[in-house]
């Protein structure tokens, strides 16, 4: 555990939030990323099709672009 006590407080997040999630994540299934997106008001989600729990080198350009878009 550990994170369960914060789950009900996600709606309190009031800063720009970018969720990066792979569709094939075996550790935290993609539906968990979608739930975060729904729970955090105004959040954006970058979906990495076919990616599991690790970030791949070929995904970095998209990730960096998403971070730049979120922070500028």
Phi and psi in radians as a Rosetta constraint file:
Dihedral C 1 N 2 CA 2 C 2 CIRCULARHARMONIC 2.043 0.35
Dihedral N 2 CA 2 C 2 N 3 CIRCULARHARMONIC -0.796 0.35
Dihedral C 2 N 3 CA 3 C 3 CIRCULARHARMONIC -1.585 0.35
Dihedral N 3 CA 3 C 3 N 4 CIRCULARHARMONIC -0.222 0.35
Dihedral C 3 N 4 CA 4 C 4 CIRCULARHARMONIC -1.030 0.35
Dihedral N 4 CA 4 C 4 N 5 CIRCULARHARMONIC -0.656 0.35
Dihedral C 4 N 5 CA 5 C 5 CIRCULARHARMONIC -1.199 0.35
Dihedral N 5 CA 5 C 5 N 6 CIRCULARHARMONIC -0.315 0.35
Dihedral C 5 N 6 CA 6 C 6 CIRCULARHARMONIC -1.647 0.35
Dihedral N 6 CA 6 C 6 N 7 CIRCULARHARMONIC -0.254 0.35
Dihedral C 6 N 7 CA 7 C 7 CIRCULARHARMONIC -0.975 0.35
Dihedral N 7 CA 7 C 7 N 8 CIRCULARHARMONIC -0.717 0.35
Dihedral C 7 N 8 CA 8 C 8 CIRCULARHARMONIC -1.292 0.35
Dihedral N 8 CA 8 C 8 N 9 CIRCULARHARMONIC -0.102 0.35
Dihedral C 8 N 9 CA 9 C 9 CIRCULARHARMONIC -1.855 0.35
Dihedral N 9 CA 9 C 9 N 10 CIRCULARHARMONIC 0.097 0.35
Dihedral C 9 N 10 CA 10 C 10 CIRCULARHARMONIC -1.028 0.35
Dihedral N 10 CA 10 C 10 N 11 CIRCULARHARMONIC -0.538 0.35
Dihedral C 10 N 11 CA 11 C 11 CIRCULARHARMONIC -1.197 0.35
Dihedral N 11 CA 11 C 11 N 12 CIRCULARHARMONIC -0.177 0.35
Dihedral C 11 N 12 CA 12 C 12 CIRCULARHARMONIC -1.458 0.35
Dihedral N 12 CA 12 C 12 N 13 CIRCULARHARMONIC -0.230 0.35
Dihedral C 12 N 13 CA 13 C 13 CIRCULARHARMONIC -1.177 0.35
Dihedral N 13 CA 13 C 13 N 14 CIRCULARHARMONIC 2.138 0.35
Dihedral C 13 N 14 CA 14 C 14 CIRCULARHARMONIC -2.192 0.35
Dihedral N 14 CA 14 C 14 N 15 CIRCULARHARMONIC 0.518 0.35
Dihedral C 14 N 15 CA 15 C 15 CIRCULARHARMONIC -2.151 0.35
Dihedral N 15 CA 15 C 15 N 16 CIRCULARHARMONIC 2.751 0.35
Dihedral C 15 N 16 CA 16 C 16 CIRCULARHARMONIC -0.989 0.35
Dihedral N 16 CA 16 C 16 N 17 CIRCULARHARMONIC 2.251 0.35
Dihedral C 16 N 17 CA 17 C 17 CIRCULARHARMONIC -2.226 0.35
Dihedral N 17 CA 17 C 17 N 18 CIRCULARHARMONIC 2.244 0.35
Dihedral C 17 N 18 CA 18 C 18 CIRCULARHARMONIC -1.998 0.35
Dihedral N 18 CA 18 C 18 N 19 CIRCULARHARMONIC 2.145 0.35
Dihedral C 18 N 19 CA 19 C 19 CIRCULARHARMONIC -1.810 0.35
Dihedral N 19 CA 19 C 19 N 20 CIRCULARHARMONIC 2.178 0.35
Dihedral C 19 N 20 CA 20 C 20 CIRCULARHARMONIC -1.984 0.35
Dihedral N 20 CA 20 C 20 N 21 CIRCULARHARMONIC 2.106 0.35
Dihedral C 20 N 21 CA 21 C 21 CIRCULARHARMONIC -2.551 0.35
Dihedral N 21 CA 21 C 21 N 22 CIRCULARHARMONIC 2.388 0.35
Dihedral C 21 N 22 CA 22 C 22 CIRCULARHARMONIC -1.546 0.35
Dihedral N 22 CA 22 C 22 N 23 CIRCULARHARMONIC 2.502 0.35
Dihedral C 22 N 23 CA 23 C 23 CIRCULARHARMONIC -1.244 0.35
Dihedral N 23 CA 23 C 23 N 24 CIRCULARHARMONIC -0.341 0.35
Dihedral C 23 N 24 CA 24 C 24 CIRCULARHARMONIC -1.938 0.35
Dihedral N 24 CA 24 C 24 N 25 CIRCULARHARMONIC 0.466 0.35
Dihedral C 24 N 25 CA 25 C 25 CIRCULARHARMONIC -1.202 0.35
Dihedral N 25 CA 25 C 25 N 26 CIRCULARHARMONIC 2.021 0.35
Dihedral C 25 N 26 CA 26 C 26 CIRCULARHARMONIC -1.451 0.35
Dihedral N 26 CA 26 C 26 N 27 CIRCULARHARMONIC -0.267 0.35
Dihedral C 26 N 27 CA 27 C 27 CIRCULARHARMONIC -1.493 0.35
Dihedral N 27 CA 27 C 27 N 28 CIRCULARHARMONIC -0.911 0.35
Dihedral C 27 N 28 CA 28 C 28 CIRCULARHARMONIC -2.161 0.35
Dihedral N 28 CA 28 C 28 N 29 CIRCULARHARMONIC 1.732 0.35
Dihedral C 28 N 29 CA 29 C 29 CIRCULARHARMONIC -0.936 0.35
Dihedral N 29 CA 29 C 29 N 30 CIRCULARHARMONIC 2.675 0.35
Dihedral C 29 N 30 CA 30 C 30 CIRCULARHARMONIC -0.938 0.35
Dihedral N 30 CA 30 C 30 N 31 CIRCULARHARMONIC -0.593 0.35
Dihedral C 30 N 31 CA 31 C 31 CIRCULARHARMONIC -1.050 0.35
Dihedral N 31 CA 31 C 31 N 32 CIRCULARHARMONIC -0.461 0.35
Dihedral C 31 N 32 CA 32 C 32 CIRCULARHARMONIC -1.176 0.35
Dihedral N 32 CA 32 C 32 N 33 CIRCULARHARMONIC -0.707 0.35
Dihedral C 32 N 33 CA 33 C 33 CIRCULARHARMONIC -1.096 0.35
Dihedral N 33 CA 33 C 33 N 34 CIRCULARHARMONIC -0.727 0.35
Dihedral C 33 N 34 CA 34 C 34 CIRCULARHARMONIC -1.104 0.35
Dihedral N 34 CA 34 C 34 N 35 CIRCULARHARMONIC -0.677 0.35
Dihedral C 34 N 35 CA 35 C 35 CIRCULARHARMONIC -1.126 0.35
Dihedral N 35 CA 35 C 35 N 36 CIRCULARHARMONIC -0.702 0.35
Dihedral C 35 N 36 CA 36 C 36 CIRCULARHARMONIC -1.059 0.35
Dihedral N 36 CA 36 C 36 N 37 CIRCULARHARMONIC -0.783 0.35
Dihedral C 36 N 37 CA 37 C 37 CIRCULARHARMONIC -1.013 0.35
Dihedral N 37 CA 37 C 37 N 38 CIRCULARHARMONIC -0.741 0.35
Dihedral C 37 N 38 CA 38 C 38 CIRCULARHARMONIC -1.218 0.35
Dihedral N 38 CA 38 C 38 N 39 CIRCULARHARMONIC -0.575 0.35
Dihedral C 38 N 39 CA 39 C 39 CIRCULARHARMONIC -1.457 0.35
Dihedral N 39 CA 39 C 39 N 40 CIRCULARHARMONIC -0.448 0.35
Dihedral C 39 N 40 CA 40 C 40 CIRCULARHARMONIC -1.775 0.35
Dihedral N 40 CA 40 C 40 N 41 CIRCULARHARMONIC 1.884 0.35
Dihedral C 40 N 41 CA 41 C 41 CIRCULARHARMONIC -0.981 0.35
Dihedral N 41 CA 41 C 41 N 42 CIRCULARHARMONIC 2.235 0.35
Dihedral C 41 N 42 CA 42 C 42 CIRCULARHARMONIC 1.327 0.35
Dihedral N 42 CA 42 C 42 N 43 CIRCULARHARMONIC 0.109 0.35
Dihedral C 42 N 43 CA 43 C 43 CIRCULARHARMONIC -1.240 0.35
Dihedral N 43 CA 43 C 43 N 44 CIRCULARHARMONIC 2.763 0.35
Dihedral C 43 N 44 CA 44 C 44 CIRCULARHARMONIC -2.072 0.35
Dihedral N 44 CA 44 C 44 N 45 CIRCULARHARMONIC 2.665 0.35
Dihedral C 44 N 45 CA 45 C 45 CIRCULARHARMONIC -2.247 0.35
Dihedral N 45 CA 45 C 45 N 46 CIRCULARHARMONIC 2.291 0.35
Dihedral C 45 N 46 CA 46 C 46 CIRCULARHARMONIC -1.808 0.35
Dihedral N 46 CA 46 C 46 N 47 CIRCULARHARMONIC 1.997 0.35
Dihedral C 46 N 47 CA 47 C 47 CIRCULARHARMONIC -1.649 0.35
Dihedral N 47 CA 47 C 47 N 48 CIRCULARHARMONIC 2.223 0.35
Dihedral C 47 N 48 CA 48 C 48 CIRCULARHARMONIC -1.828 0.35
Dihedral N 48 CA 48 C 48 N 49 CIRCULARHARMONIC 1.722 0.35
Dihedral C 48 N 49 CA 49 C 49 CIRCULARHARMONIC -1.082 0.35
Dihedral N 49 CA 49 C 49 N 50 CIRCULARHARMONIC 2.286 0.35
Dihedral C 49 N 50 CA 50 C 50 CIRCULARHARMONIC 1.326 0.35
Dihedral N 50 CA 50 C 50 N 51 CIRCULARHARMONIC 0.043 0.35
Dihedral C 50 N 51 CA 51 C 51 CIRCULARHARMONIC -1.643 0.35
Dihedral N 51 CA 51 C 51 N 52 CIRCULARHARMONIC 2.496 0.35
Dihedral C 51 N 52 CA 52 C 52 CIRCULARHARMONIC -1.577 0.35
Dihedral N 52 CA 52 C 52 N 53 CIRCULARHARMONIC -2.335 0.35
Dihedral C 52 N 53 CA 53 C 53 CIRCULARHARMONIC -1.499 0.35
Dihedral N 53 CA 53 C 53 N 54 CIRCULARHARMONIC -0.290 0.35
Dihedral C 53 N 54 CA 54 C 54 CIRCULARHARMONIC -1.753 0.35
Dihedral N 54 CA 54 C 54 N 55 CIRCULARHARMONIC 2.661 0.35
Dihedral C 54 N 55 CA 55 C 55 CIRCULARHARMONIC -1.529 0.35
Dihedral N 55 CA 55 C 55 N 56 CIRCULARHARMONIC 2.406 0.35
Dihedral C 55 N 56 CA 56 C 56 CIRCULARHARMONIC -1.804 0.35
Dihedral N 56 CA 56 C 56 N 57 CIRCULARHARMONIC 2.590 0.35
Dihedral C 56 N 57 CA 57 C 57 CIRCULARHARMONIC -0.900 0.35
Dihedral N 57 CA 57 C 57 N 58 CIRCULARHARMONIC -0.727 0.35
Dihedral C 57 N 58 CA 58 C 58 CIRCULARHARMONIC -1.208 0.35
Dihedral N 58 CA 58 C 58 N 59 CIRCULARHARMONIC -0.270 0.35
Dihedral C 58 N 59 CA 59 C 59 CIRCULARHARMONIC -1.500 0.35
Dihedral N 59 CA 59 C 59 N 60 CIRCULARHARMONIC -0.259 0.35
Dihedral C 59 N 60 CA 60 C 60 CIRCULARHARMONIC -1.011 0.35
Dihedral N 60 CA 60 C 60 N 61 CIRCULARHARMONIC -0.720 0.35
Dihedral C 60 N 61 CA 61 C 61 CIRCULARHARMONIC -1.013 0.35
Dihedral N 61 CA 61 C 61 N 62 CIRCULARHARMONIC -0.731 0.35
Dihedral C 61 N 62 CA 62 C 62 CIRCULARHARMONIC -1.173 0.35
Dihedral N 62 CA 62 C 62 N 63 CIRCULARHARMONIC -0.686 0.35
Dihedral C 62 N 63 CA 63 C 63 CIRCULARHARMONIC -1.139 0.35
Dihedral N 63 CA 63 C 63 N 64 CIRCULARHARMONIC -0.820 0.35
Dihedral C 63 N 64 CA 64 C 64 CIRCULARHARMONIC -1.080 0.35
Dihedral N 64 CA 64 C 64 N 65 CIRCULARHARMONIC -0.735 0.35
Dihedral C 64 N 65 CA 65 C 65 CIRCULARHARMONIC -1.082 0.35
Dihedral N 65 CA 65 C 65 N 66 CIRCULARHARMONIC -0.727 0.35
Dihedral C 65 N 66 CA 66 C 66 CIRCULARHARMONIC -1.140 0.35
Dihedral N 66 CA 66 C 66 N 67 CIRCULARHARMONIC -0.707 0.35
Dihedral C 66 N 67 CA 67 C 67 CIRCULARHARMONIC -1.145 0.35
Dihedral N 67 CA 67 C 67 N 68 CIRCULARHARMONIC -0.760 0.35
Dihedral C 67 N 68 CA 68 C 68 CIRCULARHARMONIC -1.043 0.35
Dihedral N 68 CA 68 C 68 N 69 CIRCULARHARMONIC -0.766 0.35
Dihedral C 68 N 69 CA 69 C 69 CIRCULARHARMONIC -1.115 0.35
Dihedral N 69 CA 69 C 69 N 70 CIRCULARHARMONIC -0.556 0.35
Dihedral C 69 N 70 CA 70 C 70 CIRCULARHARMONIC -1.365 0.35
Dihedral N 70 CA 70 C 70 N 71 CIRCULARHARMONIC -0.495 0.35
Dihedral C 70 N 71 CA 71 C 71 CIRCULARHARMONIC -1.870 0.35
Dihedral N 71 CA 71 C 71 N 72 CIRCULARHARMONIC -0.011 0.35
